[in-house]
């Protein structure tokens, strides 16, 4: 590699050295993850000052072409992929004449609490007196601590669950680090891990959550820095982790003391399962994210992060160099919604409505021989014989669903699509007919069946 780099340098200035290395990265001759020679080695071969090479390395680092990992050395960074290659960009429906967009994974607007009274009670919003105020309203922090599934050492509020996950990843994951996630997993999580150059390993889950022995095997194969999981209403499957499974996973992690647990409780108060967290067993190693977007309103843009100070303080301190804090006005609205009896009742009504919708659609699909899961939350994970054929067949009816492939770290036993069941208030039987016809191919290979035939569980 030293010969490759020095042979490509024509101009021995810092700018010329940086340009040569950049060309090698772009051409794929220096691949992502490759360890570069030391500054002194390159300087000696080129006959220039180490300061010149250091300046070139700084330019490449600022450009995102290389990353320095302390004493471990300097490495070629993962390339930034165009938007069309991000997993999240593949989830939206591509149907030109959509009459029912069930691809979104968003809550039903009609089931969100009315913010009018909360805004009125908050008043003129004089909740901030200084840029130096605490990032979390004291009243909100007190309520959050009462709701937290374990006593967090520190707690802060950020702009939604993905903002929280992004900031935690930025604090604890470095280029080349190994990270364990569920398989399937939420596509934006996989995109965020990809942007920092992490090596992602998927572990399967069942109806109770992540499989303990599979987690043990994954961690034994090679050291990991973190495990990311969704404790409730897993997106896309709807699985919620049981207390017994949380204890079993914590027992496995006892043998791997350097692994951090990051929990994304994205469904919040619309989840029917009780809050369960590995933090009840591993409080010093668990970062829990509680989102309020799906339950109380996406435009509140609020999520709380609680856990060990070593992580939470790093997130809060880094925010001081950017937004500083999440709007205390919106925090005041959230505090009101979390404590107002009428708002609490409205959330409970929404939770029941989502449960009714999931159960009705799931039952109708099972009656038609379709394999699907929708235990909690707003999504339904449906097995299909062929993802592309299913999506085309549904598009003919003006229905958009999310493809399953972007959720998969590694391929599953069958193709899937994700249906936002929470957006379906009625007409379950006719919709189930259409979904089943798209899911189940004609046994003669001539396309989806015109009339679904019950097949039972596969």
C-alpha positions as CSV (number, residue, x, y, z in Angstrom):
1,X,0.0,0.0,0.0
2,X,2.9,2.4,0.7
3,X,4.2,1.9,-2.8
4,X,0.7,2.3,-4.2
5,X,0.3,5.7,-2.5
6,X,3.7,7.1,-3.1
7,X,3.6,5.9,-6.8
8,X,0.4,7.9,-7.3
9,X,1.8,11.1,-6.0
10,X,2.9,13.6,-8.7
11,X,2.8,16.8,-6.7
12,X,4.5,16.4,-3.3
13,X,2.7,19.3,-1.6
14,X,0.1,18.5,1.0
15,X,-2.6,19.3,-1.5
16,X,-1.0,17.0,-4.1
17,X,-0.6,14.1,-1.7
18,X,-4.3,14.5,-0.6
19,X,-5.5,14.6,-4.2
20,X,-3.5,11.4,-5.0
21,X,-4.9,9.5,-2.1
22,X,-8.4,10.8,-2.9
23,X,-8.1,9.5,-6.4
24,X,-7.1,6.1,-5.2
25,X,-10.1,5.9,-2.9
26,X,-12.5,7.0,-5.6
27,X,-11.0,4.4,-8.0
28,X,-11.5,1.7,-5.4
29,X,-7.8,1.0,-5.2
30,X,-7.8,1.9,-1.6
31,X,-10.9,0.1,-0.2
32,X,-13.0,1.1,2.8
33,X,-11.5,-0.2,6.0
34,X,-7.9,-0.4,4.7
35,X,-5.3,0.8,7.1
36,X,-3.0,3.5,5.7
37,X,0.7,3.6,6.3
38,X,1.9,5.9,9.0
39,X,2.6,9.6,8.4
40,X,6.3,9.0,8.9
41,X,6.4,6.1,6.5
42,X,4.8,8.1,3.7
43,X,7.0,11.2,4.5
44,X,10.1,9.1,4.4
45,X,9.3,7.5,1.0
46,X,8.3,10.8,-0.6
47,X,11.2,12.7,0.9
48,X,9.0,15.3,2.5
49,X,8.3,16.6,6.0
50,X,5.9,14.6,8.2
51,X,4.1,17.9,8.7
52,X,3.3,18.0,5.0
53,X,1.8,14.5,5.1
54,X,-0.1,15.3,8.3
55,X,-1.6,18.3,6.6
56,X,-2.7,16.1,3.7
57,X,-4.2,13.6,6.1
58,X,-6.1,16.4,7.9
59,X,-7.6,17.5,4.5
60,X,-8.7,14.0,3.7
61,X,-10.2,13.5,7.2
62,X,-12.2,16.8,6.8
63,X,-13.4,15.5,3.4
64,X,-14.6,12.2,4.9
65,X,-12.2,10.1,2.8
66,X,-10.2,8.7,5.8
67,X,-10.8,8.3,9.5
68,X,-8.2,8.4,12.4
69,X,-8.8,5.9,15.2
70,X,-6.2,7.0,17.7
71,X,-3.4,4.6,18.3
72,X,-5.1,2.0,16.0
73,X,-4.1,4.1,13.0
74,X,-5.7,5.8,10.1
75,X,-8.2,4.0,7.8
76,X,-10.0,4.5,4.5
77,X,-13.6,5.6,5.3
78,X,-16.7,4.0,4.0
79,X,-17.9,5.8,0.9
80,X,-21.0,8.0,1.2
81,X,-23.7,6.4,-0.7
82,X,-26.2,8.3,-2.9
83,X,-29.7,8.7,-1.4
84,X,-31.2,6.0,-3.7
85,X,-29.0,3.4,-2.1
86,X,-30.1,4.2,1.5
87,X,-32.4,1.6,2.9
88,X,-34.9,4.2,4.2
89,X,-35.3,5.7,0.8
90,X,-36.7,2.3,-0.5
91,X,-39.6,2.2,2.0
92,X,-41.9,4.7,0.5
93,X,-44.6,3.6,-2.0
94,X,-43.8,4.1,-5.6
95,X,-47.3,3.7,-6.8
96,X,-48.3,6.7,-9.0
97,X,-52.0,6.5,-8.2
98,X,-52.0,5.6,-4.6
99,X,-55.4,5.3,-3.0
100,X,-54.1,3.7,0.2
101,X,-50.5,4.3,1.2
102,X,-49.8,1.6,3.8
103,X,-46.0,1.9,3.3
104,X,-45.3,4.8,5.7
105,X,-45.2,3.3,9.2
106,X,-46.7,6.5,10.6
107,X,-49.5,6.8,13.2
108,X,-53.1,7.7,12.3
109,X,-53.4,11.5,12.6
110,X,-57.0,11.1,13.9
111,X,-55.8,9.1,16.9
112,X,-53.2,11.7,18.1
113,X,-54.1,13.8,21.0
114,X,-55.5,17.3,20.4
115,X,-52.7,19.9,21.2
116,X,-55.1,22.8,21.5
117,X,-55.7,22.7,25.2
118,X,-52.1,21.8,26.0
119,X,-50.8,24.8,24.0
120,X,-53.3,27.0,25.8
121,X,-52.2,25.7,29.2
122,X,-48.5,26.2,28.4
123,X,-49.3,29.9,27.8
124,X,-46.8,32.3,26.3
125,X,-44.0,29.8,26.3
126,X,-41.7,31.7,28.7
127,X,-39.9,28.5,29.6
128,X,-36.4,29.6,28.7
129,X,-34.6,32.4,30.3
130,X,-31.1,31.7,29.1
131,X,-29.0,29.7,26.6
132,X,-27.5,28.2,29.7
133,X,-30.7,26.7,31.1
134,X,-30.8,22.9,31.6
135,X,-31.6,21.0,28.4
136,X,-34.6,19.3,30.0
137,X,-37.5,21.1,31.8
138,X,-37.3,20.1,35.5
139,X,-41.0,19.1,35.6
140,X,-40.6,16.9,32.5
141,X,-37.5,15.2,33.8
142,X,-39.3,14.3,37.0
143,X,-42.1,12.7,35.0
144,X,-39.8,10.9,32.7
145,X,-37.8,9.5,35.6
146,X,-41.0,8.1,37.1
147,X,-41.9,6.5,33.8
148,X,-38.4,5.1,33.1
149,X,-38.1,1.3,33.2
150,X,-35.0,1.5,35.3
151,X,-33.3,4.3,37.3
152,X,-31.2,6.2,34.7
153,X,-28.0,7.8,35.9
154,X,-28.6,10.7,33.5
155,X,-31.4,11.8,31.2
156,X,-31.7,14.2,28.3
157,X,-34.2,15.1,25.6
158,X,-33.5,15.3,21.9
159,X,-35.4,15.7,18.6
160,X,-37.0,12.3,18.1
161,X,-35.9,8.7,18.3
162,X,-33.8,8.7,15.2
163,X,-32.0,11.8,16.4
164,X,-31.3,10.0,19.7
165,X,-30.0,6.8,17.9
166,X,-27.9,8.9,15.6
167,X,-26.3,10.8,18.5
168,X,-25.7,7.6,20.5
169,X,-24.0,6.0,17.5
170,X,-21.9,9.0,17.0
171,X,-20.7,8.8,20.7
172,X,-20.0,5.0,21.0
173,X,-19.5,3.5,17.5
174,X,-16.3,4.0,15.5
175,X,-15.3,3.0,12.0
176,X,-14.9,-0.8,11.8
177,X,-16.6,-1.5,15.1
178,X,-18.8,-4.6,15.2
179,X,-22.5,-4.0,16.2
180,X,-25.3,-6.5,16.8
181,X,-28.9,-5.7,15.7
182,X,-32.1,-7.6,15.3
183,X,-32.8,-9.3,12.0
184,X,-35.0,-7.8,10.6
185,X,-34.2,-4.3,11.8
186,X,-35.4,-0.8,11.2
187,X,-33.7,0.4,7.9
188,X,-32.7,3.9,9.1
189,X,-30.8,2.2,12.0
190,X,-28.8,0.2,9.4
191,X,-28.2,3.3,7.4
192,X,-26.9,5.2,10.4
193,X,-24.5,2.4,11.3
194,X,-23.4,2.2,7.7
195,X,-22.5,5.9,7.7
196,X,-20.0,5.4,10.5
197,X,-18.5,2.3,8.9
198,X,-19.7,-0.2,11.4
199,X,-19.8,-3.9,10.7
200,X,-23.4,-5.0,11.4
201,X,-24.4,-8.5,12.5
202,X,-28.0,-9.5,12.5
203,X,-29.5,-11.8,15.2
204,X,-32.9,-13.5,14.7
205,X,-35.8,-13.0,17.0
206,X,-38.9,-14.9,17.9
207,X,-42.2,-14.0,19.5
208,X,-40.5,-13.1,22.8
209,X,-37.6,-11.0,21.4
210,X,-34.0,-11.4,20.4
211,X,-32.8,-15.1,20.7
212,X,-30.3,-15.4,23.6
213,X,-28.2,-18.2,22.2
214,X,-27.9,-16.5,18.8
215,X,-26.8,-13.4,20.6
216,X,-24.2,-15.4,22.5
217,X,-22.9,-16.9,19.3
218,X,-22.7,-13.5,17.6
219,X,-20.8,-12.0,20.5
220,X,-18.5,-15.0,20.9
221,X,-17.4,-14.9,17.2
222,X,-15.9,-11.5,17.4
223,X,-16.1,-8.6,20.0
224,X,-18.9,-6.1,19.6
225,X,-19.2,-2.6,21.0
226,X,-23.0,-2.5,21.2
227,X,-26.3,-4.3,20.8
228,X,-29.2,-2.3,19.3
229,X,-32.8,-3.6,19.9
230,X,-36.4,-2.5,20.0
231,X,-38.0,-3.7,23.3
232,X,-41.6,-3.1,22.3
233,X,-43.6,-3.1,19.1
234,X,-40.6,-4.1,17.0
235,X,-40.6,-2.5,13.6
236,X,-41.5,-4.3,11.4
237,X,-42.6,-7.5,13.1
238,X,-44.5,-6.1,16.1
239,X,-42.7,-8.3,18.6
240,X,-42.4,-7.1,22.2
241,X,-39.7,-8.4,24.4
242,X,-40.9,-10.3,27.5
243,X,-39.5,-9.8,31.0
244,X,-38.2,-13.4,31.0
245,X,-36.4,-12.8,27.6
246,X,-34.9,-9.6,28.9
247,X,-33.5,-11.5,31.9
248,X,-32.1,-14.2,29.6
249,X,-30.4,-11.6,27.3
250,X,-28.9,-9.8,30.3
251,X,-27.5,-13.2,31.5
252,X,-25.8,-13.6,28.1
253,X,-24.4,-10.1,28.2
254,X,-23.0,-10.6,31.7
255,X,-20.3,-12.6,29.9
256,X,-19.5,-9.6,27.6
257,X,-19.0,-6.7,30.0
258,X,-17.8,-4.2,27.3
259,X,-21.0,-4.4,25.2
260,X,-23.4,-1.5,25.5
261,X,-27.2,-2.1,25.1
262,X,-29.1,0.6,23.2
263,X,-32.9,0.2,23.3
264,X,-35.3,2.1,20.9
265,X,-38.7,2.2,22.5
266,X,-40.2,4.0,19.5
267,X,-43.8,3.1,19.9
268,X,-44.1,4.6,23.4
269,X,-47.5,4.8,24.9
270,X,-49.4,3.2,22.0
271,X,-47.6,-0.1,22.7
272,X,-49.9,-2.6,24.4
273,X,-47.0,-4.5,26.0
274,X,-45.6,-3.2,29.4
275,X,-42.3,-1.4,29.3
276,X,-39.5,-3.9,29.6
277,X,-35.8,-3.1,29.6
278,X,-32.4,-4.8,30.0
279,X,-31.6,-1.7,32.1
280,X,-33.5,-3.5,34.9
281,X,-30.6,-5.9,35.0
282,X,-27.7,-3.9,33.4
283,X,-28.4,-0.2,34.3
284,X,-24.8,0.9,33.9
285,X,-24.7,-0.5,30.4
286,X,-28.1,0.3,29.0
287,X,-29.1,3.4,27.0
288,X,-32.9,3.5,26.7
289,X,-34.6,5.8,24.1
290,X,-38.3,6.7,24.7
291,X,-40.0,8.3,21.8
292,X,-43.3,10.3,21.9
293,X,-43.8,10.8,18.1
294,X,-46.1,7.9,17.4
295,X,-48.1,8.4,20.6
296,X,-48.3,12.1,21.1
297,X,-47.4,13.7,17.8
298,X,-44.7,13.5,15.2
299,X,-44.3,17.3,15.1
300,X,-43.4,17.4,18.8
301,X,-40.1,15.9,17.6
302,X,-39.2,14.7,21.0
303,X,-37.5,11.7,22.5
304,X,-35.8,11.1,25.8
305,X,-32.5,9.3,26.3
306,X,-31.6,7.8,29.7
307,X,-28.8,5.7,30.9
308,X,-25.2,5.9,32.0
309,X,-23.7,9.3,32.3
310,X,-20.7,8.3,30.2
311,X,-23.0,8.1,27.2
312,X,-25.7,10.6,28.0
313,X,-23.3,13.4,29.0
314,X,-21.4,12.9,25.8
315,X,-24.6,13.3,23.8
316,X,-25.7,16.4,25.8
317,X,-22.3,18.1,25.6
318,X,-22.1,17.5,21.8
319,X,-25.5,19.1,21.3
320,X,-24.2,22.3,22.9
321,X,-22.2,22.8,19.7
322,X,-25.3,22.6,17.6
323,X,-29.0,23.1,18.6
324,X,-28.1,23.1,22.3
325,X,-31.5,21.8,23.5
326,X,-34.8,20.7,22.2
327,X,-37.5,23.4,22.3
328,X,-38.6,23.9,25.9
329,X,-41.9,25.1,24.5
330,X,-42.5,21.7,23.0
331,X,-41.2,20.0,26.1
332,X,-43.9,22.0,28.1
333,X,-46.6,20.7,25.7
334,X,-45.3,17.1,26.2
335,X,-45.3,17.5,29.9
336,X,-48.9,18.7,29.8
337,X,-49.9,15.7,27.6
338,X,-48.2,13.3,29.9
339,X,-50.0,14.6,33.0
340,X,-53.4,15.7,31.7
341,X,-56.1,13.1,32.4
342,X,-58.0,13.8,29.2
343,X,-54.8,13.5,27.1
344,X,-53.9,10.3,28.9
345,X,-57.4,8.9,28.2
346,X,-57.1,9.9,24.5
347,X,-53.8,8.0,24.2
348,X,-55.4,4.9,25.9
349,X,-58.2,5.1,23.3
350,X,-55.6,5.2,20.5
351,X,-53.7,2.3,21.9
352,X,-56.9,0.2,22.0
353,X,-57.8,1.3,18.5
354,X,-54.5,0.2,17.1
355,X,-54.8,-3.2,18.9
356,X,-58.2,-3.7,17.4
357,X,-57.1,-2.9,13.9
358,X,-54.0,-5.1,14.1
359,X,-56.1,-8.1,15.4
360,X,-58.8,-7.7,12.8
361,X,-56.5,-7.6,9.8
362,X,-54.2,-10.3,11.2
363,X,-57.2,-12.6,11.8
364,X,-58.6,-12.0,8.3
365,X,-55.2,-12.8,6.7
366,X,-54.7,-15.9,8.8
367,X,-58.2,-17.1,7.6
368,X,-56.9,-16.8,4.1
369,X,-53.7,-18.8,4.7
370,X,-51.3,-15.9,5.0
371,X,-48.5,-15.9,7.5
372,X,-48.1,-12.6,9.2
373,X,-47.3,-11.1,12.6
374,X,-48.6,-7.9,14.2
375,X,-48.4,-8.4,18.0
376,X,-48.0,-4.8,18.9
377,X,-47.6,-1.2,17.5
378,X,-48.9,-0.1,14.1
379,X,-47.2,-2.4,11.6
380,X,-48.0,-5.9,10.2
381,X,-45.1,-8.1,8.8
382,X,-46.6,-10.3,6.1
383,X,-44.8,-13.2,4.4
384,X,-45.2,-13.2,0.6
385,X,-44.1,-15.7,-2.0
386,X,-42.4,-13.0,-4.0
387,X,-41.8,-9.4,-2.8
388,X,-41.7,-7.7,-6.2
389,X,-44.7,-9.6,-7.6
390,X,-46.7,-8.8,-4.4
391,X,-45.9,-5.1,-4.6
392,X,-46.9,-4.9,-8.3
393,X,-50.1,-6.8,-7.6
394,X,-51.0,-4.4,-4.8
395,X,-50.0,-1.4,-6.9
396,X,-52.7,-2.5,-9.4
397,X,-55.2,-1.9,-6.7
398,X,-53.6,1.5,-5.8
399,X,-52.1,0.1,-2.6
400,X,-48.5,0.8,-1.5
401,X,-46.7,-1.3,1.1
402,X,-43.1,-1.2,2.2
403,X,-40.8,-3.9,0.7
404,X,-39.3,-6.3,3.3
405,X,-35.7,-6.4,1.8
406,X,-34.5,-3.1,3.3
407,X,-35.3,-4.4,6.8
408,X,-33.1,-7.5,6.4
409,X,-29.5,-7.6,7.5
410,X,-29.2,-11.0,5.9
411,X,-32.0,-12.7,3.9
412,X,-34.9,-14.4,5.8
413,X,-36.5,-17.7,4.9
414,X,-39.1,-16.0,2.8
415,X,-39.9,-12.6,1.3
416,X,-42.0,-10.1,3.3
417,X,-43.7,-6.8,3.0
418,X,-44.6,-4.4,5.8
419,X,-48.2,-3.1,6.0
420,X,-49.1,-0.1,8.3
421,X,-52.1,-1.8,9.9
422,X,-52.6,1.2,12.2
423,X,-53.9,3.2,9.2
424,X,-56.7,0.7,8.4
425,X,-59.8,1.6,10.4
426,X,-62.3,-0.7,8.7
427,X,-63.0,-2.8,5.5
428,X,-60.6,-5.5,6.8
429,X,-62.2,-8.4,4.8
430,X,-62.0,-6.9,1.3
431,X,-58.5,-5.6,2.0
432,X,-57.4,-9.0,3.3
433,X,-58.6,-10.5,0.0
434,X,-56.4,-8.2,-1.9
435,X,-53.4,-8.7,0.4
436,X,-53.7,-12.5,0.4
437,X,-54.0,-12.6,-3.4
438,X,-50.8,-10.6,-3.7
439,X,-49.0,-12.7,-1.1
440,X,-49.8,-16.2,-2.3
441,X,-48.6,-17.1,-5.8
442,X,-50.6,-19.4,-8.0
443,X,-49.1,-22.9,-7.6
444,X,-48.8,-23.1,-11.4
445,X,-46.5,-20.1,-11.3
446,X,-48.8,-17.9,-13.3
447,X,-48.9,-15.1,-10.8
448,X,-51.0,-14.1,-7.8
449,X,-54.2,-16.2,-7.2
450,X,-57.4,-14.5,-8.2
451,X,-59.2,-16.2,-5.2
452,X,-57.0,-16.9,-2.2
453,X,-57.1,-20.4,-0.9
454,X,-56.5,-21.1,2.8
455,X,-53.2,-22.8,3.4
456,X,-52.7,-22.6,7.1
457,X,-49.4,-21.8,8.8
458,X,-46.3,-22.3,6.8
